[in-house]
Amino acid sequence: MFERSSGILLPIFSLPSKYGIGTFGKEAYKFIDFLRSAGQRYWQLLPLGHTSFGDSPYSCFSVFAGNPYFIDLETLAEEGFINQTELKYIDFGIDYAYIDYRRLFDTRYEVLRKAYVNKGKFIDLTPFRKDNPWVSDYALFMALKHKNNHLPWYKWDEGFKKREENILQKYKNESHEEINFWVFLQYLFFKQYQKLKEYAGKSGISIIGDIPVYVAGDSVDVWSDKKIFMLDEKNLPLWVAGVPPDDFSDDGQLWGNPVYNWEYLKETGYKWWLDRIGFSFKLYDTVRIDHFRGFDEFWAVPYGAENAVKGRWMPAYGRELFQKVKEKSGKVNIIAEDLGIITDSVIKLKNDLGYPGMKVLQFAFDGNPDNPYLPQNYDKNYVAYTGTHDNDTLKGWFEKLNVKGREYVLKALNIKAEDINEIVYDLIRVLYESKAHLCIIPLQDFLCLGSEARINTPSTLGANWRWRARRSMITDELAEKIRNMVLIAKRC
C-alpha cells in the first residue's frame, strides 16, 4: 500500500499559534514546508471534529463537522471578516506551551460571531448546505445546545429531545440567524482546510486522517438517528463502549460512548458508515480507523458501570461493511489500528481486506524475542510508530523504566549510546531501518521532549490534548537532521 517512506504525527491543535490553539493558518503551511524539507511524505493528524466535554478529538458533537477552533483568525482578518484590532485581546502568545480550553471557549466564539455579523451573514450558504446535507441537523443541534446552556440533548425539554417536528420548526423560524451562524462556521472550516490540503498535495505531502470508531453520546449523530445505537426507551444507552483491562489500564478503558446496533446498520445497507467513510476520503488521502477490533467484535459494558472490567464481547459486521466500501469506492487507503488484545478473527479480517496494521515500539519490550512489536519482527505491510497519541513521549517512557528495563531495551536493539537524547534518536533510527514500509514519528520524539509533551493519558481527564509546539522548535536544522536519517534509511 505504501512505498518505503515516513511521516510525522502532529495534531492541528499542537501547531504554534498566537491565539491559543493551532489553526489552518500560516503556521500550518510552514509545517508542510518543514515536512517537505525533512524528507517526509506524510502528515498524520488526530480527528478534526468539533470536540465536546473534555476536549478529546475522539469525542465530538458530530462525525462530520469540523472544530471551529481551527478556523484561522488572521485569515479572517485578511479577508475582511474581522478587524485586526479585535484580535489583540485574545493574543495568548506564540510560545504559550499549553492550550487553555476554558479561555478559548470564552473568547473564540465571540470573535467568530463578529465575523458572522460583519460579513458572514451576507454569504449565500445554499451551495454549501446542498453539498453537505449533514450540516443542517448539526447547526440546529448546536443552536439548541447553546439555547439549553450546553446541556446534553437527552436533558433538553421533551419536544426538542424527541425532535417533535412542530416544535423544531417553530424554533427554526425564530432562530434562523443562530442556526445559520453554525453553518457559516463549517463553511469557513472546510474552505480553509481544503486550501491547506491542496497546498500539502502540491508539496508532495499526503495527509493521514483519523476516524474514531464511536461517537459521543451527546452528539447530533445520536440525537438525529437513535436507531443506529443501542438505546433504551429513555434514550439512554443500554451498553457503552470501552476495552477490557490491558497494558494501559488494569480497569480497562471505559469510554462511555453508545455502541452500535449492527442489525439496524445492516438493514440500512450500512448507509451511515458508508457516508462517513466516504466523507473522510474527501478530507484525507489515507484514513486510520481507530479501534479496528470494534468492526469484528466490540466490548460492551452495562451503562452506569464504574469501570470496563465487567463487560462482554458482542459481534459486529465489519466484513460486510468494508466489502460495501470496496464496492462503492474501490481500493481505498485505510490503516487499521489493531493494537491491544487482538484475536485471530481480527487478524484474518485485516489481512483479508489487505489493510496495513500498526506497530508501536514502546510495546516491544516484554522479554519475548518474538514480540511482534520488536522492529526486527515487522513485515512490510505495517505502519510503525515510536508511540501514538495515547503513549508517553519516547523520552518520557524511557526515563520511567527501571535500570533493568533500560538495559534490556538497549540490548534488544543493540544501542550503545548513553546520552538520553542520543538514545531517543537511536530508537527512531532502528524503527526507520525496519521492514515496515511507513514509519510515523510524533514530533515530540524528534524534539526529544519528556512527559510534559505527552498528548493523552488514557482513562484520565483534565490535562490531555493540551500540548503545543513552539515556533522556535520547528527549525531548518531539525529538518536537515531528520532528512539525513531518512536518506540513510532509504525512506525518501
N, C-alpha and C positions, 0 to 999 in steps of 0.2 A: 504493500500500500504506500509506504513512504520510501523515498530514496534515503541513502545514508546522510543524515542531517541533524540539526539541533535547533533548539529554541529556548526561549526564556519565559518563565511564568511570572507575570506581574499583573495584579488586578488594576483596573482603571482607577479605583479609589485610592490606590497606593502611589499614583503619579504625583510629582510635585505640583503644587498649586497655591496661589496666594489666598484662595477663597475657601480653604478648609477641607477640600476633597478633590481628588483628581477628576479631570473632565476630558471632554473631547477637544480641548484647546491646543495651544501651541506646544505644550509640554508633551502631549501625546504624539504629535508629529515629530518632535525632536527624538522621542524614544524610538520611533520607527527608524529614523536615520541612524540612531545608535545601534539598533539591531542589525541593520544592513552593514554598518562599519565593522561590527563584531562577527561577521560571517554567519549570522543566524538566518534561518529560513522561516521560523515560526514564532508567533507571539501568542501565548496561551493566556486567556482571560478567565476570571471567575464569572458566574452568571451576572448579566447586566440588568436584572429585573428590579422593579420598584419594591424595595425592601420594606418589610413590616416590622413589628415589635422585635427588638433585639438586633436589628440592622444586619441580619445574616442574608447574604445573597442567595442562600438556599431556602429562604422563607420569604416569599414575595406576595404582593397583592394580586398579581396576575402572571400567568406564564408567558404572556405576550408583551405586556407593557414594559418600557424601559424606565430606569431610575432617573427621575428629574434632576437629582443632584449632579448627574454627569453632564448636563447641559452647560456649555461653556459661556460664562457671563461676559467675558471680554469680547467674544464673537458677537454676542447680542448688542454690546455697546457699539461695536464697529458697524453693525447693520442698522443702528438707529432704534432698537427696541428699548434701550435704557440709556441714561446719561452716565458717562464715566464717573462723574462725581458721586453717583448713587452707590458706587461700589466701595467707596473709601471706608465706610463704617463697618463693612464686613470683611475687611482685609485681615486674614489670620496670620499672614507672613509666609513667605515661600518656603521657609525651612522649619515650619511648625511640624513637630515629629509625629503627632498622633491626631486622628480625626476626633473632633468634639461634636458628636452627633446631636447633642441637645442644642448647642448653639447653632448648628447647621439648620436644624428644623425650625428654630425661632427666627432665622434671618433669610434663608434661601427663598422660601415661598413668597415672602414679602417682595423681594426683588422680581421674581418671576411674574407675580401679579401685576407689577408696574409695567413689565414688558408686554403683558396681555392688554392692559388698558391703553398703553401708549400706541401700540401698533398691531398687536396680535389679533384683537377682535375684528379688525378690518380685513383679515385674510380669509379667503374662501377656503374652508376646510373640507368642502364636499368631496373633492377628489381623494383626499387622504382618508376620509371616512369610508369611501367606497372601496379603496384598496385594502383597508384594514377593518373588516367588519366587526372585529372583537372590540374596537375602541369605544363604541357607543355604550356597551354594558360596563366597560371599565370606567369610563368617565362618569356615568351615573353612579356607580358603586363608590367612587372616590368622593363625589359631591355629597352623597348620603353619609359617608363615613365622617366627613367634616361637619355635616349638619348634626350628627349624633355624637359629637365630642370624641371622635376617634374610637368609639366602642366597636367591638367586633360585630359583624352583621347579625349574628344569632342573638344579640342583646338589643336589637332595634325593636321598634314598635311592630306589632304583628303584620300590619299591611305591607310595610317595607321588607320585613323579614321573609314573608311568603310571596313577595313580588306580585301583589294584587294589582292587576292592570290599571284599574281606575285610579288608585292611589298613586301609582308610579307616573301615570300620565299627567295627573294634576301637578305633581312635583316637577316634572319635566317642563310643563308650561310656565311654572312660576320661577324656575331656576335655570333658564336657558343659558345665561352668561356663565354661571358657575360650572355647569356641565361642559360648556364649550371651552372654558379655561383648561380643563384637564385633557381635552382633545388637543388643544393647542400645545401643551407641554409634550405630548407624544409626537406631534408634528415636528417640533424643534429637535427632540431627542433623535429621531430617525434621520432627519435631514443632516444633522451634524455627524452622526455616526456613519452614515453611508459615505459621506465625503471623506472621512478618516479611513474607512475601509478601502475606498478606491485608491487613496494615496498609498496605503500599505501594499495593495496589489501591484501598483506601478513600481513600487520599490522592491518587489520580489519577496515580500513578507506575507505569508498566509496566516490567517487568524484562526486559532482553535478556540471554539466556544464551549460552553458547559451547560448541560441540561440537568437540573435537579430532578430526580425521579419522581418526587412527590410535590404536592402543592401545599400551601399554608391553609389551615382550616379557615382562617379569616381572609378569604380571597374571593375575588369575583368569580373565579372558576367554580368554587363550591356553591356560592350563592346563586349563580345563574343556571347551574346544571347539576342539581343534587343527586340525580340518578347515577352519575358516574362514580359516586363514592358510597361506602357502606355507612349509612346514617340511620339513626332511629327516628321515631315519629316526631321527636322534638328537634330534629335536625342536628343532633349531637352525634359524634362518631360512635359506632359500635366497637370499633377497633382503631388503634392508632399505630403508626409506623415506628420502626426502630430496628436495631440489630441486637442479637444476644451478646452476652459477655465476650470480649475479645481483647486484643493487645492494647486497645485504647482505654477500656474501662471494665472493671470487674462486675459492674452492674449492667453492662450493656449500654447502648445509647438509646434513650427514649426521645425520639424526635417529635412525637406528638401529632404528626400530620394524619389526616384521614386517609385510609387505604382505599384502593380502587375496587370497584365492583366489576371484575373482569368478565362476568357473564353478560352484564349490560354492554360493556365495551365491545364484546364480540357480536352482540345482536345489532349494534350500530355500525358494524364493519370497521371498528376502531377509528372512526372518523376523527374523534377528538385528538387522539395521539398522532394520526397522520397529519392533521392540520398543524399540530405543534411542532413535529419534526420538520415538516416542510417549511414552516416559517423560520425555523432555526437555520436552515441552509440558505435562507436569504440574507442572514446576518453573518454567517461564519463559513469558512472554507472546509473546516473539519469540526465535528461535534463530538465532544467527550460526553458520554452518557453516564451520569453518576449512579452508583449502586446498581450495576448491571445485573447482579443476582436477583434483584427485585422483579426482573422480567421472566425468571424461571419459577421462583417461589419467593414469598416475602414473609418477614417476621411480623406478626400481628399481635399487639399487646392490648389487653382489655382496657377500654377507656377509663381513666381515673387511677391507673396503677402508678405507684411511686417510682418504679424503675422498669427496665426492659427484661428482667430476668424471667418472669413467668408469661411468656408469650407462646405462640405456636406458628409453625410454618403453614402457609396457605399457597395454593397453586396460582400461577399467573400464566398468561397466554402469549408470552413474548415471541415465541417462534412464529405463530400465525401473524402477529403484528409486524414483525420485521420482514416477513415474506411479502406482506402488503406494501411495506415501504419500498421493497425492491421492485415490485410490480409497478408502483406508481412513479418512482423517481429514478429507477435504475441503480447503478452502483453508486453508493454514497460513502463519504469518508467519515466513518464512525470509530471512535476509540471506546472500548468497553472497560469501564472501571470495575475490575474484577478482584479487588482487594478484600481482605478479611477471610472468613471461613467460606471456601468455595468448594462446591460439590462436583462430582463427575458430570452431572447433568448440566451444570452451568458451563463447565469447560467444553462439553460437547456442543452446546448451543452457540457459544462464542466461536468455536472452531468451524462449525458448520456454516456460520454466517461469514466467516473469514475476517472478523474484526480483530484488530490488534488489542491485546490486553495491556496491563500496566505492571511495571516492576518498580519497587521502591527500595533504594539501597538501605535505608535505615532498618528495614525488616530482616536483613540478611544474616544477622549475627547471633544465632541461637546455638552455635556449636556443631550444627549439622553441615557437613561439606556438600550435601545435596540440596541445601536450602535453595528454593527456586529464585530467591531474591539476590543471591550472590551473582555478581556480574559475569563470572565465568560460566554460569549456568543459563544465561539468556539465549533465547532464539531470536531470529531476525524480526519476526512479526510481533514486536513489543515496543512500547514506549517506556523508556527508562527515566526515572526521576531520582534525584537525591532525596527529595521529600515532597509532599504535597502541601496544600494549604492547611491540612489537619496535623501536620508534623511540626515539631520544633525545627528551627534552622539547623543546618548541618553542624555548625559550630556549637550551638546550644545543646544539641543532642550529644555530641562527643564529649563536651565538658561535663555532662551529667553522668557519664559512665564511670563506674569504679575503675580502679587501676587494672584489674584483670580484664575487664571489658574493653578498655582502651588497647591493652596489649593484644587481645585477641583480634580486634578489628585490624590493627596494623599488620599483624602476622598473616591474617587471612588474605589480605590484599597486597602483601609484600611491600608495605610502605615503610620507608626508613626515616622520614622526616620527624623532627621533634617539635618544631615551632607549630603552634595550633593553626595559624593561617596557612602554612605550607601543607599541613595535613589536610585541611579543607580542600585545597586545590588538587592535592594528590587523589583525594576521594572522587572529585569531579573527573579528573583525568582517567581514572580506572573505569568510570562509567562511560566516558567518551570512547574508550578503547574496546568496549564490549560489542557483541554482535547486534545488539538492539539497533534497528535502523534509525530510530528517532530518540534523542535524549532531550529532556526538558529540565532546565535547572532554574529554581527560583532565584530571582535577582539577589535576594538576601545572602544566598550562599556564595555567589561571585563576590559580594561585598564583604564576606567573612564576618557577618553580623551574628550576635548571640541571640539569646532567647527574648531580648527586648524587641526584636523584629519579627517575632512569631505572629502569623496571621490569625490562627484559630486554635483553641484548645477544646476538643470535643467534650460535650456534656458540661460545659461551663457557660456562664452568662456574665456580661458586663465589661469585659476587657478584650473582646475579639473584634476582628475586622477593622482595626484602627490604624495599623502601621502605615506610614507614608515614607517614601524615599525622598531624600533631599536633593535638590538640584545639583549640589556640589558632589554628589555620589556618582552621578552618571557622566563619566568623563571619557575623553578620547583615549586616555591611557588605559582605562579599563577595557574599552572596546578592542584596542590593539592586543591586550593580553589575552582576551577571550578568543579573538581571531587566530592568534598563533596556536592556541590549543586545538581549535577547530581544524586548522591546516594539518597539524601533526597527526591528529586522529582521522584525517581524511573524511571529514564530515561537511566539507564545503562544496 
